[in-house]
């Protein structure tokens, strides 16, 4: 998958400019769940479109081209895999995994590694395109160059993986109530899930 994103990194990054209101809406939803302070990591940092404006200091991504873009945006980005994070135990106060889980080889392992590098009571923040939403259905039907390779999850599936990795105290925020290319303003995030195409799931590491 890293070779694929190395090849298409410019096209990936351009999506955020082309779909500005969808991107800004996603940012607002993630902000609702993100701790206001602490040392953070983004797994699957991509081109830094989330880490940079959200103040997430460290990022990791298997695509070297993506890492280069993230560094240009001021993120301490490093090449590496979410299944084998190159950090000591209990390093971070929070870990964000935004639109990444659907592209990894072993999502359970990525969540487990995230739990390992979190401090006690650390928070995980996962942003997904909900498989059961209108947006998930649209992306699966469209089979774009990116989402044609994705394995989408619904909210309950991600929550179950988080429970198995030792997380609890969940909260949910949703946004994108229309297709990204149809949006003409930033959508206000709503609590819960079931209507929005993009859902942010947050949990606390127990112990």
N, C-alpha and C positions, 0 to 999 in steps of 0.2 A: 504493500500500500504506500510506503514512503516513496518509491519510484514514481508511482502514479501522481502523487501530490507534487513531487519535484517537477514533473512534466507540466502540470496544469496549475501551478501556483499563482500565476498572473490572473488566470481566469477565475480562480477561487477568490482571490482578494478583490477583484473588480465587482463581485456580487454585492459587496457591502456598500459600494458607491451607487450601484445601479438600483438597489433596493434600500435606500437610505432610511425610510420610515420603519420598515420591518426591522432593520438593524438597530435603530435607536430604541424601538419598542423592546427588543430582546435585552438590550443593555439595561433598560429601566426595570425589567423583571428580575434580572440577575442582581441588581443593586438592592432589591427588596430583601434578598436572602443573604447577601454578602456581609460579613462582619465589618464594622466601621473601622476597626484597627486590627493589627496583628500581621504576622509574617505569612504571606500566602504563596501558593503554587498553583499554576494552571497546567493540567495534564492535557496534552494536545493543544498547545498554545497557538498553533497555526501561525498566521501572520501578525499576531498580537492585537487583533481588532477588539478583543475583550480585555486582555490583561492590561494593555496600556491605559485606556481611559478609566478602568476600574481600580488602578493602583495595585495590581497583583505583581509583586516584584519579580518572581521567578517563573519561568516556563520551560516546558520540555516538549519536544516533538521529534518524531522520526524523520521528518523531511528537512533536509539541510537548507533548501531554498526558503522554506517557511521560517526556519530559525533565523535566517539572515534578515528577512523582512521584520520579524518581531524585534530583533536587536536594533534595527533602524528606528523602531518606534519606542525605544528606551527600555525594553524588557530584557532582563538577564535570562536570555533564552539559550537552551542547550540541546544538542541532539541526544535522543534517547527514547526508550520505550516505556509506555505506561505500565506494561506488565513486569518491568524490572527497573524500578525507579532508582537512580544513582544517588540516593540520599540516606542519611542515617535515620534510625527510628526516632519518632517524636521530634521532628525537625520543624514542622509547620503548624500554625494556628488554624489554618483552613486550606482546603484543596478544592479547586474548581475544575469541573470537567464539562465543557460547554460544546454541544453539538459534536462530540467526539466519540461517545460510547458506541454509536452505531457503526463506526468505522474500525474499531479495534478487533483483534483476533480473539481475545479472551476477556470479555467485559468483567466477569467475576474476579479475575486476577487483577485487573486494573483497579477495581474498587478495593480489593484486599490490600494491594500495595499502597493505595491512598490512605487506608486506615493505619497501616504500619508507620507511615511517615508523619501522621498527625499526632499532636500532643493529646494527652487526656482531655476529654471534653472538647476536642477540636471538631470543627464543622466541615462537612462535605457539601458542595453545591453542584448539582448536576442539571444541566440544561439539555432538554431533548425535544425533537420533533415527535409529538405523541403519535404513535402508530395508529391509534384508534380515532384520531381527529381528521377533519376534512383535509388538513394540510398533509398529514401522513398519507392519506389515500391518494391525494393529488401527486405527491412526489413518487409514490410507488407506480402510479400509472404512467407518469411522464418519463420515468427512467432517464433522468438527466445524466450527464457525464459523471457527476459526483454521486447523486443519490441512487443511481442504478447499481452502485456497489455497496450501498448501505444495508445494514440489518437493523430495522427500526424496532423500538421497544415501546410498550405502553407504560403508563405511570405505575400500575400495579406490579409489573415485572421488575422495574427498576427498584421500587420500594422493597420488594422481596429480596433482591440481591443485596440491598443495603442492610436489611435486617440480618441476613446470613453473615454479613461481615462485621456485625456488632454495632450497627447504628440504630438510633431511636430518635424520639422527639421530632417527628417529621413536620415540615411545613411545605406548602405548595403555592406557587404563583403561576398564573397563565397570562399569555398575551397572544397576539396575532389572531385576530378574529375575521380576517379576510386574507386572500392570497397576497403575498408580498408585493407583486407588481400592480395590485389594485389599490394599495394603501396610499392615502394622501395626507396623513398626519400620524403623529406618534400615538400609539394606543396606550391607555393607562392600564397597568397590570392589575389583575383581579386575583383575589385569593382563591385557592382551590384548583380544580382541573375539570375537564369535560367539555369545555367550549373553545378554549384557545388552542391553536396549533402548536405553540411553543410553550413548554411547561418547565418550570424550575423547581426541582425537588431538593430540599435541604434536610440534613440530618446531623445529629450529634454523636460523636464516638463515645460509647459507654466505657467507663473505666479509665 
